[in-house]
Amino acid sequence: QVQLVESGGGLVQAGGSLRLSCAASGRTFINYAMGWCRQAPGKAREFVAAISWSGAVIRYADSVKDRFTISRDNAKNTVYLQMASLKPEDTAVYYCASRRGPVTTTTQYDYWGQGTQVTVSS
């Protein structure tokens, strides 16, 4: 059984930074793309960032480009989301996800974590 466990969420002031981590276990993740999506109250889940197995392909939503950085450490089966210059509109539950095959800029993933809350105060 695949498990994705996020950590690193919390409360931060606008302009601050946070780093989210997602530890994967339960199977080999060779050729699996990893991604982060988020869901704000009353809104649909949306794509944030994704990275290919090799790390050679990275995609970001326009709303976070130049502020967020996704990375992965395959030796540790862990993916990270470094978030900087945070805005109140970044407040959401952030989900780690994985899928076999190429990177996607949608929310079409095979496996999901339980989510971690990020709250940005103004």
DRENVOPA-94216 format. One record per residue (C-alpha): residue number from 1; residue in three letters; x negated, y, z negated. Coordinates in Angstrom, 1 decimal. Each point is the difference from the previous one (the first is absolute). Example, Ala and Ser with C-alpha at 12.3 -4.5 7.8 and 13.67 -1.06 7.14 Angstrom:
BEGIN
NODE  pos  code    east   north      up
NODE    1   Ala   -12.3    -4.5    -7.8
NODE    2   Ser    -1.4     3.4     0.7
//
This chain:
BEGIN
NODE  pos  code    east   north      up
NODE    1   Gln     0.0     0.0     0.0
NODE    2   Val    -1.3     3.4     1.0
NODE    3   Gln    -0.3     2.6    -2.7
NODE    4   Leu    -0.8     3.7     0.4
NODE    5   Val    -0.4     2.0    -3.2
NODE    6   Glu    -0.3     3.8     0.1
NODE    7   Ser    -1.6     2.2    -2.6
NODE    8   Gly    -1.1     3.5    -0.5
NODE    9   Gly     3.2     1.9     0.2
NODE   10   Gly     0.9     2.7    -2.5
NODE   11   Leu     0.8     3.7    -0.6
NODE   12   Val    -2.2     2.7     1.6
NODE   13   Gln     0.3     3.7     0.6
NODE   14   Ala     0.3     1.4     3.5
NODE   15   Gly    -3.4     0.2     1.6
NODE   16   Gly    -1.3    -2.9    -2.0
NODE   17   Ser    -1.3    -3.5     1.1
NODE   18   Leu     0.9    -3.6    -0.7
NODE   19   Arg    -1.4    -3.3     1.2
NODE   20   Leu     2.3    -2.9     0.5
NODE   21   Ser    -1.3    -3.6     0.1
NODE   22   Cys     1.7    -3.2     1.3
NODE   23   Ala    -1.4    -3.4    -1.0
NODE   24   Ala     1.1    -2.9     2.3
NODE   25   Ser     0.0    -3.6    -1.0
NODE   26   Gly     1.5    -3.3     0.9
NODE   27   Arg    -1.4    -0.6     3.4
NODE   28   Thr    -2.7     1.1     2.4
NODE   29   Phe     0.6     3.4     1.6
NODE   30   Ile    -2.2    -0.5     3.1
NODE   31   Asn     1.6     1.8     2.9
NODE   32   Tyr     2.6     1.7    -2.3
NODE   33   Ala     0.5     3.7     0.4
NODE   34   Met     0.7     1.9    -3.3
NODE   35   Gly     2.1     3.0    -0.5
NODE   36   Trp     1.6     2.5    -2.4
NODE   37   Cys     3.6     1.1     0.2
NODE   38   Arg     2.0     2.2    -2.4
NODE   39   Gln     3.6     0.6    -0.9
NODE   40   Ala     1.3     3.2    -1.7
NODE   41   Pro     3.3     0.0    -1.8
NODE   42   Gly     2.9     0.0     2.4
NODE   43   Lys    -2.2    -0.4     3.0
NODE   44   Ala    -1.0    -2.9     2.2
NODE   45   Arg    -3.3    -1.7    -0.4
NODE   46   Glu    -2.6     1.6     2.3
NODE   47   Phe    -3.4    -0.9     1.4
NODE   48   Val    -3.0     1.7    -1.6
NODE   49   Ala    -3.3    -1.6     1.2
NODE   50   Ala    -1.3    -3.3     1.4
NODE   51   Ile    -3.3    -1.7     0.6
NODE   52   Ser    -1.0    -3.0     2.1
NODE   53   Trp    -1.8    -3.1    -1.3
NODE   54   Ser    -3.3     1.3     1.2
NODE   55   Gly     0.6     3.6    -1.0
NODE   56   Ala    -0.6     1.2     3.5
NODE   57   Val     3.6     1.1     0.6
NODE   58   Ile     1.6     2.5    -2.4
NODE   59   Arg     3.3     1.8     0.3
NODE   60   Tyr     1.6     2.7    -2.1
NODE   61   Ala     3.4     1.7    -0.1
NODE   62   Asp    -0.2     3.6     1.1
NODE   63   Ser     1.1     1.2    -3.4
NODE   64   Val    -3.1    -1.5    -1.8
NODE   65   Lys    -2.6     0.3     2.7
NODE   66   Asp    -3.1     1.8    -1.2
NODE   67   Arg     1.1    -0.4    -3.6
NODE   68   Phe     0.2    -3.8    -0.5
NODE   69   Thr    -2.7    -2.6     0.7
NODE   70   Ile     0.6    -3.7     0.3
NODE   71   Ser    -2.7    -2.6    -0.4
NODE   72   Arg    -0.5    -3.7    -0.8
NODE   73   Asp    -2.5    -2.3    -1.5
NODE   74   Asn     0.6    -3.4     1.4
NODE   75   Ala    -2.4    -1.7    -2.4
NODE   76   Lys     2.3     1.1    -2.8
NODE   77   Asn     3.2    -0.4     2.0
NODE   78   Thr     0.8     3.6    -1.0
NODE   79   Val     1.3     3.0     1.9
NODE   80   Tyr    -0.1     3.6    -1.3
NODE   81   Leu     1.8     3.2     0.7
NODE   82   Gln    -1.9     3.1    -1.0
NODE   83   Met     2.4     2.9    -0.3
NODE   84   Ala    -1.2     3.6    -0.2
NODE   85   Ser     1.7     3.5     0.2
NODE   86   Leu     3.2    -1.7    -1.3
NODE   87   Lys     3.3     1.8     0.5
NODE   88   Pro     3.3    -0.3    -1.9
NODE   89   Glu     1.4    -1.5     3.2
NODE   90   Asp    -2.4    -2.9    -0.4
NODE   91   Thr     1.9    -1.2    -3.0
NODE   92   Ala     1.3    -3.5     0.7
NODE   93   Val    -0.5    -3.6    -0.8
NODE   94   Tyr    -3.0    -1.2     2.0
NODE   95   Tyr     0.0    -3.6     1.3
NODE   96   Cys    -2.9    -2.1     1.2
NODE   97   Ala     0.8    -2.3     2.9
NODE   98   Ser    -1.6    -2.5     2.3
NODE   99   Arg     0.7    -1.5     3.4
NODE  100   Arg    -1.7    -2.5     2.3
NODE  101   Gly    -1.3     1.6     3.1
NODE  102   Pro    -0.5     3.6     1.1
NODE  103   Val     0.5     3.2    -1.9
NODE  104   Thr     3.5     1.5     0.1
NODE  105   Thr     1.3     3.5    -0.7
NODE  106   Thr     3.4    -1.4    -1.0
NODE  107   Thr     1.2    -1.7    -3.2
NODE  108   Gln    -0.1    -3.4     1.7
NODE  109   Tyr    -2.1    -2.1    -2.4
NODE  110   Asp     0.1    -3.6    -1.1
NODE  111   Tyr    -0.9     0.5    -3.6
NODE  112   Trp     0.6     2.7    -2.5
NODE  113   Gly    -1.2     1.0    -3.5
NODE  114   Gln     2.3     1.2    -2.8
NODE  115   Gly    -0.9     3.6     0.4
NODE  116   Thr    -1.6     2.7    -2.1
NODE  117   Gln     1.4     3.3    -0.9
NODE  118   Val    -1.7     3.2     1.0
NODE  119   Thr     1.4     3.3    -1.3
NODE  120   Val    -1.4     3.3     1.0
NODE  121   Ser     1.0     3.0    -2.1
NODE  122   Ser     0.2     3.5     1.4
//
